[in-house]
Amino acid sequence: MGVLNVTPDSFSDGGRFASPEAAVARGIALFEAGADVVDVGGESTRPGGVPMDPEAEIARVVPVIEGLRGRGPGLLSVDTTKASVAAAALDAGADLVNDISGFAFDPGLARLVARRGVPAVLMHLRGDFLSMHRDPSYADVMAEVVAELGQAVGRAESAGVPRAQVIVDPGIGFSKAAPHSLEVIRRLSELAVLDQPVLAGPSRKSFIGRVLDLPVGERLMGTAAAVAACVLGGAHVVRVHDVAPMIQVVRMCDAIRGERSSANQPDGGCRAGVLAPRSAAENA
């Protein structure tokens, strides 16, 4: 999954793709680099970020999704916590929803996903936009992440979303200090108890900066190490900014695990079976 932040205050891209033209060009480049999914986000979740007005968020993401629809071989995801934004993005051609709140912020989002029959990524998060990065505390971080993601899956099922449509994300770097994120990666295999595909997003995160004492733009090798650990720990999808080098990392990890190289898989290499392109009629 390639990251496409179309916000002017992105922690990693610094607003380089805030214009629709630049964002579409970047999305095409991510597909050309080998991304199976391009994840379009119009609201910054960096520390200090504040929630956006839904209409403003729609104005950011919809032109990009429309511009990318049919321009790449993979899927399009909308990274949002709002049902109205997700509905507009799906209408524009998005294939799945990536909700950092795990269906906790907007109950209508789960019902929308159920009605539309699309996959959803449910991430682990504590707090809201203003509090999620403040002084996180856990007695046993991975046990609590697993339990709370299980509750998120339960929310999805209660709203009518089949488990087969759900991907879980432990929320590396969200409501977690660096030691928590490192422990989550170290114990990622414990998510297997949920019996759901796992997405992991360690790319360029602050825990890498803390370990290596490097700014965002110099975290490629730290990201590669974290991606490798996630794949070897059982992640089915990795969400990254630097697609081409991370594909090499994933292919090597697949080889070490004794699996086929993802680049040779007929479905384009996405290892979570829940992610399948919608038909042309569904995208219309």
Secondary structure, DSSP 8 states (H G I E B T S, - for coil): -EEEE--TT-TTTTTTT-SHHHHHHHHHHHHHHT-SEEEEE-S--STT-----HHHHHHHHHHHHHHHTTTSSSEEEEE-S-HHHHHHHHHHT--EEEETTSS-S-HHHHHHHHHHT--EEEE---S-TTTTTSS---SSHHHHHHHHHHHHHHHHHHTT--GGGEEEE--TTSS--HHHHHHHHHTGGGGGGG-S-BEE--TT-HHHHHHHT--GGG-HHHHHHHHHHHHHTT-SEE-BS-HHHHHHHHHHHHHHHT---GGGSTT-S---TT-----HHHH-
